[in-house]
Amino acid sequence: MVKGYLNKQIAAKLGISEQTIKNHVTSILRKLNANARTEAVVIAIKQGLISLD
């Protein structure tokens, strides 16, 4: 998500289904209390959960 990949691209890179990615993204949004992927990324960076390196 940080790199702006689509669900389909993430699924291909990880070798799992696109539906599984959708489920994970939904879970991430819920856990971070975010309404969108971009917002989730910003929150995760601010909380030190991820970095842009």
Secondary structure, DSSP 8 states (H G I E B T S, - for coil): -TT---HHHHHHHHTS-HHHHHHHHHHHHHHHT-SSHHHHHHHHHHTTS----
